[in-house]
Amino acid sequence: MRCGWFWRVTRPMRRGGGSRWGDTTRRSYTMLTDAERYLFDLQGYLLIEDVLKPDELADLNRVLDEYDLWNEPSGQDGFFDFWRNGDCQIAAGPLHRFARPFRNIVGHARIVPYLADLLGNQFRYDHGQAMLMRTGGGPFHLHGGAVPWEPGMRFQVAGGQFHCELLVVQYALCDVGAEDGGLCVVPGSHKSNFACPESFAAFEKTGPWLKHIPQQAGSVVIFTEALAHGTLPWTADHERRALFYRYTPGHMAFVGRYREDGCEMADGGYPQPAHSAEGDWSRQERRILEAPYIWKRADTIGQE
């Protein structure tokens, strides 16, 4: 179990004697342990236990109960942007527009250091959904992977630093047992030189290359979108509840202005300045929600 983190203050540096762009690769803080760094590079993911406290879990589940997403209307006139996979699996967003308990973990103190180390100090929140599954929901095929190459999902290590283009933080709001189904990955596939066979992606063939990740409620799986991942059928009696928060470097956006149903979103798919002007966002949370740009972008963390 990770035991906290600390900042290592450094003087601001610029590459090449002072780039006008600022230093987009500098890491100002000590983040991952040596073991975590090795495992993320090796596997493409990390499992972090005990991130959410019992009261945080209770608040998140309470709000989901109140939202009653299974019975919410989908479509352009609805508040929620839905993705559906059959009758027993839904995802709804955008999480940064949900109630305060969901906004509290956009910049969760336990997770922010990982984001800065894996994405750079100027990381931003891009988009996210709540995933719900009933017994019999799924599967959803393997996707992601290093081949074919997708610029928005790049994974690279250069100069001893990670460079991820899209990073997923998945919070478990319920226990996920070894036989329950849910999130599965192909460890190491973020560095594969060959495409995942169709029979593997469709789960027509399974084997030791496919890893299901059991989780306790409150734990987190962080993985690069370049890692082949998917959803195994949900077999547990209780409902699966998971939150997927996705982050990018500060200079890029992954989602645009379109909903899952293909309709254009009037105010854009990713966070807009008007969104963070609402409510009681902290200064750091507002920086996390900033729109993508690179020119003189300030670090997301470490300043108030």
Summary of the structure (lengths in Angstrom):
residues: 304
radius of gyration: 18.9
end to end distance: 28.5
largest distance: 60.0
contacts: 950
relative contact order: 0.21
helix: 22%
strand: 24%
